[in-house]
Amino acid sequence: MNRAKIQDYIDQREEQRSLIYHIEKKDRTHFTVNGHPYELVKDYRNGFNPEKFAERFSSVLSKYDYIVGDWGYDQLRLKGFYDNRNPLFEPELAADTIEDYLFEYCNFGCAYFILHNDDVYIPRQHGHGRHQRRKKTTPIIHERRRKVKQPNVFQRHDQRAERVKNGHRQKFVIHQRKKKRS
């Protein structure tokens, strides 16, 4: 695939996206995107361009309390952050970390803006779907006993344990130590 064809696909996608999201300004700092209200909190170096924002906007961003948009190499990048009262709150995406994000991940002195989501949409958590996050648990090690009567684990001085990996699973195998000949 050549560059011209790739650029054609990019242009088509941008045109489709611009038709999906409509932005309406209420006043200088308040506007809606498809009826969803936002407030412009900070506009550093005139970084907020409503048309470009509508082109880059995705409905996934409506779950965040704050959206930061920064410019680098004539590209707008959007990143969401949570308020600490949001049920989806994650410490690494806390609103308190916006300033750190601007210093660490944005070009020095770049134009940026911060939007406050006035009506946060919290997606419904599905039951036992395959995309649901699972709680991390520590593995449980069960000792398999043979029918032969074996001594207690603490009394097995003549045995050694070896960890054997089989793909992504692992098990322990007990080996008898060789007895010393006298």
Rosetta constraint file for C-alpha pairs under 8 A:
AtomPair CA 1 CA 5 HARMONIC 6.59 0.50
AtomPair CA 1 CA 6 HARMONIC 7.06 0.50
AtomPair CA 2 CA 6 HARMONIC 6.49 0.50
AtomPair CA 3 CA 7 HARMONIC 6.06 0.50
AtomPair CA 4 CA 8 HARMONIC 6.21 0.50
AtomPair CA 5 CA 9 HARMONIC 6.38 0.50
AtomPair CA 6 CA 10 HARMONIC 6.28 0.50
AtomPair CA 7 CA 11 HARMONIC 6.10 0.50
AtomPair CA 8 CA 12 HARMONIC 6.15 0.50
AtomPair CA 9 CA 13 HARMONIC 6.15 0.50
AtomPair CA 10 CA 14 HARMONIC 6.20 0.50
AtomPair CA 11 CA 15 HARMONIC 6.18 0.50
AtomPair CA 12 CA 16 HARMONIC 6.24 0.50
AtomPair CA 13 CA 17 HARMONIC 6.15 0.50
AtomPair CA 14 CA 18 HARMONIC 6.12 0.50
AtomPair CA 14 CA 55 HARMONIC 6.35 0.50
AtomPair CA 15 CA 19 HARMONIC 6.56 0.50
AtomPair CA 16 CA 20 HARMONIC 6.58 0.50
AtomPair CA 17 CA 21 HARMONIC 6.65 0.50
AtomPair CA 17 CA 54 HARMONIC 7.85 0.50
AtomPair CA 17 CA 55 HARMONIC 5.63 0.50
AtomPair CA 17 CA 56 HARMONIC 7.60 0.50
AtomPair CA 18 CA 22 HARMONIC 7.47 0.50
AtomPair CA 18 CA 54 HARMONIC 6.34 0.50
AtomPair CA 18 CA 55 HARMONIC 4.90 0.50
AtomPair CA 21 CA 33 HARMONIC 6.40 0.50
AtomPair CA 21 CA 34 HARMONIC 5.98 0.50
AtomPair CA 21 CA 54 HARMONIC 5.70 0.50
AtomPair CA 21 CA 55 HARMONIC 7.31 0.50
AtomPair CA 21 CA 57 HARMONIC 7.37 0.50
AtomPair CA 22 CA 33 HARMONIC 5.58 0.50
AtomPair CA 22 CA 34 HARMONIC 5.35 0.50
AtomPair CA 22 CA 54 HARMONIC 6.62 0.50
AtomPair CA 23 CA 31 HARMONIC 6.95 0.50
AtomPair CA 23 CA 32 HARMONIC 5.64 0.50
AtomPair CA 23 CA 33 HARMONIC 4.52 0.50
AtomPair CA 23 CA 34 HARMONIC 6.45 0.50
AtomPair CA 23 CA 50 HARMONIC 6.98 0.50
AtomPair CA 23 CA 51 HARMONIC 7.64 0.50
AtomPair CA 23 CA 54 HARMONIC 6.48 0.50
AtomPair CA 24 CA 31 HARMONIC 5.48 0.50
AtomPair CA 24 CA 32 HARMONIC 5.26 0.50
AtomPair CA 24 CA 33 HARMONIC 6.55 0.50
AtomPair CA 25 CA 30 HARMONIC 6.28 0.50
AtomPair CA 25 CA 31 HARMONIC 4.17 0.50
AtomPair CA 25 CA 32 HARMONIC 6.52 0.50
AtomPair CA 26 CA 30 HARMONIC 5.40 0.50
AtomPair CA 26 CA 31 HARMONIC 5.08 0.50
AtomPair CA 26 CA 32 HARMONIC 7.62 0.50
AtomPair CA 27 CA 31 HARMONIC 6.91 0.50
AtomPair CA 29 CA 39 HARMONIC 5.51 0.50
AtomPair CA 29 CA 40 HARMONIC 4.79 0.50
AtomPair CA 29 CA 41 HARMONIC 7.33 0.50
AtomPair CA 30 CA 37 HARMONIC 7.32 0.50
AtomPair CA 30 CA 38 HARMONIC 5.95 0.50
AtomPair CA 30 CA 39 HARMONIC 4.58 0.50
AtomPair CA 30 CA 40 HARMONIC 6.31 0.50
AtomPair CA 31 CA 37 HARMONIC 5.95 0.50
AtomPair CA 31 CA 38 HARMONIC 5.57 0.50
AtomPair CA 31 CA 39 HARMONIC 6.47 0.50
AtomPair CA 32 CA 36 HARMONIC 4.97 0.50
AtomPair CA 32 CA 37 HARMONIC 4.36 0.50
AtomPair CA 32 CA 38 HARMONIC 5.80 0.50
AtomPair CA 33 CA 37 HARMONIC 6.65 0.50
AtomPair CA 33 CA 38 HARMONIC 7.63 0.50
AtomPair CA 33 CA 54 HARMONIC 7.52 0.50
AtomPair CA 36 CA 119 HARMONIC 6.94 0.50
AtomPair CA 37 CA 117 HARMONIC 6.56 0.50
AtomPair CA 37 CA 118 HARMONIC 5.54 0.50
AtomPair CA 37 CA 119 HARMONIC 6.31 0.50
AtomPair CA 38 CA 115 HARMONIC 6.43 0.50
AtomPair CA 38 CA 116 HARMONIC 5.65 0.50
AtomPair CA 38 CA 117 HARMONIC 4.74 0.50
AtomPair CA 38 CA 118 HARMONIC 5.38 0.50
AtomPair CA 38 CA 119 HARMONIC 7.71 0.50
AtomPair CA 39 CA 115 HARMONIC 5.51 0.50
AtomPair CA 39 CA 116 HARMONIC 5.05 0.50
AtomPair CA 39 CA 117 HARMONIC 6.56 0.50
AtomPair CA 39 CA 118 HARMONIC 6.86 0.50
AtomPair CA 40 CA 113 HARMONIC 7.48 0.50
AtomPair CA 40 CA 114 HARMONIC 6.22 0.50
AtomPair CA 40 CA 115 HARMONIC 4.60 0.50
AtomPair CA 40 CA 116 HARMONIC 6.39 0.50
AtomPair CA 41 CA 113 HARMONIC 7.54 0.50
AtomPair CA 41 CA 114 HARMONIC 5.47 0.50
AtomPair CA 41 CA 115 HARMONIC 5.40 0.50
AtomPair CA 41 CA 116 HARMONIC 6.36 0.50
AtomPair CA 42 CA 113 HARMONIC 5.31 0.50
AtomPair CA 42 CA 114 HARMONIC 5.05 0.50
AtomPair CA 42 CA 115 HARMONIC 7.12 0.50
AtomPair CA 43 CA 47 HARMONIC 5.81 0.50
AtomPair CA 43 CA 48 HARMONIC 6.07 0.50
AtomPair CA 43 CA 111 HARMONIC 7.95 0.50
AtomPair CA 43 CA 112 HARMONIC 6.30 0.50
AtomPair CA 43 CA 113 HARMONIC 4.42 0.50
AtomPair CA 43 CA 114 HARMONIC 6.67 0.50
AtomPair CA 44 CA 111 HARMONIC 5.54 0.50
AtomPair CA 44 CA 112 HARMONIC 5.31 0.50
AtomPair CA 44 CA 113 HARMONIC 5.85 0.50
AtomPair CA 45 CA 110 HARMONIC 7.82 0.50
AtomPair CA 45 CA 111 HARMONIC 5.02 0.50
AtomPair CA 45 CA 112 HARMONIC 7.02 0.50
AtomPair CA 46 CA 111 HARMONIC 6.56 0.50
AtomPair CA 46 CA 112 HARMONIC 7.51 0.50
AtomPair CA 46 CA 113 HARMONIC 7.91 0.50
AtomPair CA 47 CA 69 HARMONIC 7.80 0.50
AtomPair CA 47 CA 70 HARMONIC 7.13 0.50
AtomPair CA 47 CA 71 HARMONIC 7.18 0.50
AtomPair CA 47 CA 111 HARMONIC 4.58 0.50
AtomPair CA 47 CA 112 HARMONIC 4.61 0.50
AtomPair CA 47 CA 113 HARMONIC 5.61 0.50
AtomPair CA 48 CA 53 HARMONIC 7.44 0.50
AtomPair CA 48 CA 69 HARMONIC 7.74 0.50
AtomPair CA 48 CA 112 HARMONIC 6.89 0.50
AtomPair CA 48 CA 113 HARMONIC 5.70 0.50
AtomPair CA 49 CA 53 HARMONIC 6.05 0.50
AtomPair CA 50 CA 54 HARMONIC 6.13 0.50
AtomPair CA 51 CA 55 HARMONIC 6.36 0.50
AtomPair CA 52 CA 56 HARMONIC 6.35 0.50
AtomPair CA 52 CA 76 HARMONIC 7.47 0.50
AtomPair CA 53 CA 57 HARMONIC 5.79 0.50
AtomPair CA 53 CA 76 HARMONIC 7.67 0.50
AtomPair CA 56 CA 76 HARMONIC 7.29 0.50
AtomPair CA 56 CA 77 HARMONIC 7.82 0.50
AtomPair CA 56 CA 78 HARMONIC 7.61 0.50
AtomPair CA 57 CA 61 HARMONIC 7.35 0.50
AtomPair CA 57 CA 78 HARMONIC 7.79 0.50
AtomPair CA 58 CA 62 HARMONIC 7.90 0.50
AtomPair CA 61 CA 67 HARMONIC 7.31 0.50
AtomPair CA 61 CA 79 HARMONIC 7.94 0.50
AtomPair CA 61 CA 80 HARMONIC 6.28 0.50
AtomPair CA 62 CA 117 HARMONIC 7.18 0.50
AtomPair CA 62 CA 120 HARMONIC 5.94 0.50
AtomPair CA 62 CA 121 HARMONIC 5.61 0.50
AtomPair CA 62 CA 122 HARMONIC 7.97 0.50
AtomPair CA 63 CA 120 HARMONIC 5.35 0.50
AtomPair CA 63 CA 121 HARMONIC 4.81 0.50
AtomPair CA 63 CA 122 HARMONIC 5.29 0.50
AtomPair CA 63 CA 123 HARMONIC 7.15 0.50
AtomPair CA 64 CA 80 HARMONIC 5.32 0.50
AtomPair CA 64 CA 81 HARMONIC 5.49 0.50
AtomPair CA 64 CA 82 HARMONIC 5.33 0.50
AtomPair CA 64 CA 83 HARMONIC 7.93 0.50
AtomPair CA 64 CA 117 HARMONIC 6.97 0.50
AtomPair CA 64 CA 120 HARMONIC 6.46 0.50
AtomPair CA 64 CA 121 HARMONIC 7.88 0.50
AtomPair CA 65 CA 80 HARMONIC 7.34 0.50
AtomPair CA 65 CA 81 HARMONIC 6.06 0.50
AtomPair CA 65 CA 82 HARMONIC 5.05 0.50
AtomPair CA 65 CA 83 HARMONIC 5.79 0.50
AtomPair CA 65 CA 86 HARMONIC 7.80 0.50
AtomPair CA 65 CA 95 HARMONIC 7.99 0.50
AtomPair CA 65 CA 116 HARMONIC 5.90 0.50
AtomPair CA 65 CA 117 HARMONIC 4.98 0.50
AtomPair CA 65 CA 118 HARMONIC 7.57 0.50
AtomPair CA 65 CA 120 HARMONIC 6.17 0.50
AtomPair CA 66 CA 80 HARMONIC 5.74 0.50
AtomPair CA 66 CA 81 HARMONIC 5.07 0.50
AtomPair CA 66 CA 82 HARMONIC 6.41 0.50
AtomPair CA 66 CA 83 HARMONIC 7.64 0.50
AtomPair CA 66 CA 95 HARMONIC 6.99 0.50
AtomPair CA 66 CA 114 HARMONIC 6.78 0.50
AtomPair CA 66 CA 115 HARMONIC 5.50 0.50
AtomPair CA 66 CA 116 HARMONIC 4.65 0.50
AtomPair CA 66 CA 117 HARMONIC 5.82 0.50
AtomPair CA 67 CA 78 HARMONIC 6.60 0.50
AtomPair CA 67 CA 79 HARMONIC 5.63 0.50
AtomPair CA 67 CA 80 HARMONIC 4.51 0.50
AtomPair CA 67 CA 81 HARMONIC 6.24 0.50
AtomPair CA 67 CA 114 HARMONIC 5.77 0.50
AtomPair CA 67 CA 115 HARMONIC 5.09 0.50
AtomPair CA 67 CA 116 HARMONIC 6.60 0.50
AtomPair CA 67 CA 117 HARMONIC 7.54 0.50
AtomPair CA 68 CA 78 HARMONIC 5.63 0.50
AtomPair CA 68 CA 79 HARMONIC 5.25 0.50
AtomPair CA 68 CA 80 HARMONIC 6.34 0.50
AtomPair CA 68 CA 81 HARMONIC 7.84 0.50
AtomPair CA 68 CA 98 HARMONIC 7.76 0.50
AtomPair CA 68 CA 112 HARMONIC 7.17 0.50
AtomPair CA 68 CA 113 HARMONIC 5.81 0.50
AtomPair CA 68 CA 114 HARMONIC 4.61 0.50
AtomPair CA 68 CA 115 HARMONIC 6.41 0.50
AtomPair CA 69 CA 76 HARMONIC 6.41 0.50
AtomPair CA 69 CA 77 HARMONIC 5.45 0.50
AtomPair CA 69 CA 78 HARMONIC 4.45 0.50
AtomPair CA 69 CA 79 HARMONIC 6.50 0.50
AtomPair CA 69 CA 112 HARMONIC 5.47 0.50
AtomPair CA 69 CA 113 HARMONIC 5.32 0.50
AtomPair CA 69 CA 114 HARMONIC 6.50 0.50
AtomPair CA 70 CA 76 HARMONIC 5.71 0.50
AtomPair CA 70 CA 77 HARMONIC 5.40 0.50
AtomPair CA 70 CA 78 HARMONIC 6.73 0.50
AtomPair CA 70 CA 106 HARMONIC 6.89 0.50
AtomPair CA 70 CA 110 HARMONIC 6.92 0.50
AtomPair CA 70 CA 111 HARMONIC 6.04 0.50
AtomPair CA 70 CA 112 HARMONIC 4.19 0.50
AtomPair CA 70 CA 113 HARMONIC 6.58 0.50
AtomPair CA 71 CA 75 HARMONIC 5.53 0.50
AtomPair CA 71 CA 76 HARMONIC 4.74 0.50
AtomPair CA 71 CA 77 HARMONIC 6.38 0.50
AtomPair CA 71 CA 106 HARMONIC 7.95 0.50
AtomPair CA 71 CA 107 HARMONIC 7.96 0.50
AtomPair CA 71 CA 110 HARMONIC 6.06 0.50
AtomPair CA 71 CA 111 HARMONIC 5.70 0.50
AtomPair CA 71 CA 112 HARMONIC 6.22 0.50
AtomPair CA 72 CA 76 HARMONIC 6.73 0.50
AtomPair CA 72 CA 77 HARMONIC 7.80 0.50
AtomPair CA 72 CA 106 HARMONIC 7.48 0.50
AtomPair CA 72 CA 107 HARMONIC 6.44 0.50
AtomPair CA 72 CA 110 HARMONIC 6.81 0.50
AtomPair CA 80 CA 93 HARMONIC 7.39 0.50
AtomPair CA 81 CA 93 HARMONIC 4.91 0.50
AtomPair CA 81 CA 94 HARMONIC 5.53 0.50
AtomPair CA 81 CA 95 HARMONIC 5.35 0.50
AtomPair CA 81 CA 98 HARMONIC 7.40 0.50
AtomPair CA 82 CA 86 HARMONIC 6.34 0.50
AtomPair CA 82 CA 88 HARMONIC 7.41 0.50
AtomPair CA 82 CA 89 HARMONIC 5.53 0.50
AtomPair CA 82 CA 90 HARMONIC 7.11 0.50
AtomPair CA 82 CA 93 HARMONIC 5.90 0.50
AtomPair CA 82 CA 94 HARMONIC 4.96 0.50
AtomPair CA 82 CA 95 HARMONIC 5.49 0.50
AtomPair CA 83 CA 89 HARMONIC 6.70 0.50
AtomPair CA 83 CA 94 HARMONIC 6.01 0.50
AtomPair CA 83 CA 95 HARMONIC 5.47 0.50
AtomPair CA 84 CA 89 HARMONIC 5.83 0.50
AtomPair CA 84 CA 94 HARMONIC 6.58 0.50
AtomPair CA 84 CA 95 HARMONIC 7.52 0.50
AtomPair CA 85 CA 89 HARMONIC 7.13 0.50
AtomPair CA 88 CA 122 HARMONIC 7.78 0.50
AtomPair CA 89 CA 93 HARMONIC 7.35 0.50
AtomPair CA 89 CA 94 HARMONIC 6.92 0.50
AtomPair CA 90 CA 94 HARMONIC 6.24 0.50
AtomPair CA 92 CA 97 HARMONIC 7.18 0.50
AtomPair CA 93 CA 97 HARMONIC 6.68 0.50
AtomPair CA 94 CA 98 HARMONIC 7.43 0.50
AtomPair CA 97 CA 101 HARMONIC 6.19 0.50
AtomPair CA 98 CA 102 HARMONIC 6.27 0.50
AtomPair CA 99 CA 103 HARMONIC 6.34 0.50
AtomPair CA 100 CA 104 HARMONIC 5.98 0.50
AtomPair CA 101 CA 105 HARMONIC 5.51 0.50
AtomPair CA 101 CA 106 HARMONIC 7.12 0.50
AtomPair CA 102 CA 106 HARMONIC 5.16 0.50
AtomPair CA 103 CA 107 HARMONIC 7.92 0.50
AtomPair CA 103 CA 108 HARMONIC 7.26 0.50
AtomPair CA 106 CA 110 HARMONIC 7.01 0.50
AtomPair CA 125 CA 132 HARMONIC 7.90 0.50
AtomPair CA 126 CA 132 HARMONIC 7.10 0.50
AtomPair CA 127 CA 132 HARMONIC 7.65 0.50
AtomPair CA 128 CA 132 HARMONIC 6.56 0.50
AtomPair CA 145 CA 150 HARMONIC 7.87 0.50
AtomPair CA 146 CA 150 HARMONIC 7.73 0.50
AtomPair CA 151 CA 155 HARMONIC 6.12 0.50
AtomPair CA 151 CA 156 HARMONIC 6.46 0.50
AtomPair CA 152 CA 156 HARMONIC 6.72 0.50
AtomPair CA 158 CA 176 HARMONIC 6.04 0.50
AtomPair CA 158 CA 177 HARMONIC 5.24 0.50
AtomPair CA 158 CA 178 HARMONIC 7.78 0.50
AtomPair CA 158 CA 179 HARMONIC 7.82 0.50
AtomPair CA 159 CA 174 HARMONIC 6.49 0.50
AtomPair CA 159 CA 175 HARMONIC 5.52 0.50
AtomPair CA 159 CA 176 HARMONIC 4.45 0.50
AtomPair CA 159 CA 177 HARMONIC 5.22 0.50
AtomPair CA 160 CA 174 HARMONIC 5.66 0.50
AtomPair CA 160 CA 175 HARMONIC 5.34 0.50
AtomPair CA 160 CA 176 HARMONIC 6.46 0.50
AtomPair CA 160 CA 177 HARMONIC 6.67 0.50
AtomPair CA 161 CA 172 HARMONIC 6.21 0.50
AtomPair CA 161 CA 173 HARMONIC 5.62 0.50
AtomPair CA 161 CA 174 HARMONIC 4.53 0.50
AtomPair CA 161 CA 175 HARMONIC 6.29 0.50
AtomPair CA 162 CA 172 HARMONIC 5.44 0.50
AtomPair CA 162 CA 173 HARMONIC 5.25 0.50
AtomPair CA 162 CA 174 HARMONIC 6.40 0.50
AtomPair CA 162 CA 175 HARMONIC 7.57 0.50
AtomPair CA 163 CA 170 HARMONIC 6.90 0.50
AtomPair CA 163 CA 171 HARMONIC 5.83 0.50
AtomPair CA 163 CA 172 HARMONIC 4.53 0.50
AtomPair CA 163 CA 173 HARMONIC 6.47 0.50
AtomPair CA 164 CA 170 HARMONIC 5.61 0.50
AtomPair CA 164 CA 171 HARMONIC 5.37 0.50
AtomPair CA 164 CA 172 HARMONIC 5.93 0.50
AtomPair CA 164 CA 173 HARMONIC 7.02 0.50
AtomPair CA 165 CA 169 HARMONIC 5.99 0.50
AtomPair CA 165 CA 170 HARMONIC 4.26 0.50
AtomPair CA 165 CA 171 HARMONIC 6.49 0.50
AtomPair CA 166 CA 170 HARMONIC 5.66 0.50
AtomPair CA 166 CA 171 HARMONIC 7.91 0.50
